[in-house]
Amino acid sequence: MVKKKKGVADGNETSREYNHWEPNHDKPFVECLLELVDQGQIEDGQCKNGVYKELERMMETRIPGCGIKAKPTIATRIRKLKHWFHATMTMKKESGWGWHTVDNHVIVSDDVWKVYVKVFTLIC
């Protein structure tokens, strides 16, 4: 969905369009990414030339009127997915963490989680 954002820059009111990522965009986006992996357009987490524009076209086909643009929206979403993937894999490798293969999520005891949150808040 394309929305308008108003702001003030140097005393002049400005308006620019931006894309709002909605939860219903995630599943079709991942499906598009997997399709491009199968086609060899994405290898080892690296996108070949034109992939972002192709994702823009594919998303418009799957969610007509979504208005999602290659840059910055798709590029930002890919960066976020990579960040979440690496964070999840780091957790999974740590002692006390597990993986639920059916539901595809991290499993952790309350004690380990509390230590993780405490350390994480100290870092940030």
C-alpha positions in Angstrom: 0.0 0.0 0.0 1.4 3.4 -1.0 0.9 6.1 1.6 1.9 9.7 1.8 4.1 11.0 4.5 4.2 14.6 5.5 7.1 16.3 7.1 8.7 19.7 7.5 12.1 20.4 5.9 13.6 23.9 6.2 10.2 25.3 7.2 8.5 24.0 4.0 6.0 21.3 4.2 7.0 18.3 2.1 5.1 15.2 1.1 6.6 12.0 -0.3 5.2 8.6 -1.0 6.5 5.5 0.7 5.6 1.9 0.8 4.1 0.4 3.9 5.0 -3.3 4.4 2.0 -5.2 5.7 2.0 -8.7 7.3 0.1 -10.2 4.3 3.1 -9.3 2.1 5.5 -11.7 3.8 4.2 -15.0 2.4 4.0 -14.0 -1.2 7.3 -12.2 -0.9 9.0 -15.4 0.4 7.3 -17.4 -2.4 8.7 -15.0 -5.0 12.2 -15.3 -3.5 12.0 -19.1 -3.6 10.9 -19.0 -7.2 13.8 -16.8 -8.1 16.2 -19.2 -6.2 14.8 -22.1 -8.3 15.4 -20.1 -11.5 19.0 -19.4 -10.4 18.5 -15.6 -10.1 19.5 -15.7 -6.4 22.5 -17.9 -5.4 24.1 -18.1 -2.0 22.0 -15.1 -0.8 23.2 -12.9 -3.6 20.8 -11.4 -6.1 21.7 -11.1 -9.8 21.1 -7.9 -11.7 17.4 -7.1 -12.2 16.2 -9.3 -9.3 14.7 -6.4 -7.3 12.8 -5.1 -10.3 11.6 -8.6 -11.0 10.4 -9.0 -7.3 8.6 -5.6 -7.7 6.8 -7.0 -10.8 6.0 -10.4 -9.1 4.6 -8.7 -6.0 2.4 -6.5 -8.1 1.1 -9.6 -9.8 0.4 -11.5 -6.5 -1.0 -8.4 -4.6 -2.4 -6.0 -7.2 -2.2 -2.4 -6.1 0.4 -3.0 -3.4 2.7 -0.5 -5.0 5.8 -2.1 -3.5 9.0 -0.7 -5.1 12.3 -2.3 -5.6 14.2 0.4 -3.8 14.0 1.1 -1.0 11.2 -1.3 0.1 12.3 -4.6 -1.3 15.9 -3.9 -0.7 15.1 -3.1 2.9 13.0 -6.2 3.4 15.7 -8.4 2.1 18.2 -6.8 4.5 15.8 -7.4 7.4 15.2 -11.0 6.4 19.0 -11.6 6.2 19.4 -10.0 9.7 16.7 -12.1 11.2 18.1 -15.3 9.5 21.6 -14.7 10.9 20.2 -13.9 14.4 18.1 -17.0 14.4 21.0 -19.2 13.2 23.2 -17.7 15.9 20.6 -18.5 18.6 20.2 -22.0 17.2 24.0 -22.7 17.5 24.1 -21.6 21.2 23.9 -24.0 24.0 20.3 -24.3 25.4 18.7 -23.4 22.1 16.8 -25.8 19.9 14.8 -25.9 16.7 11.2 -27.0 16.3 11.3 -28.7 12.9 7.5 -28.9 12.4 6.6 -25.3 13.3 10.0 -23.9 12.2 10.8 -21.8 15.3 13.5 -21.6 18.0 12.9 -23.5 21.2 14.5 -22.2 24.4 14.0 -22.6 28.1 12.9 -19.6 30.2 16.2 -19.5 32.0 18.3 -19.3 28.8 15.9 -16.7 27.4 16.2 -14.5 30.4 20.0 -14.6 30.2 19.8 -13.8 26.4 17.5 -10.8 27.0 19.7 -9.5 29.8 22.9 -9.7 27.7 21.1 -8.3 24.6 19.8 -5.3 26.5 23.3 -4.6 27.9 24.8 -4.6 24.3 22.2 -2.3 22.8 
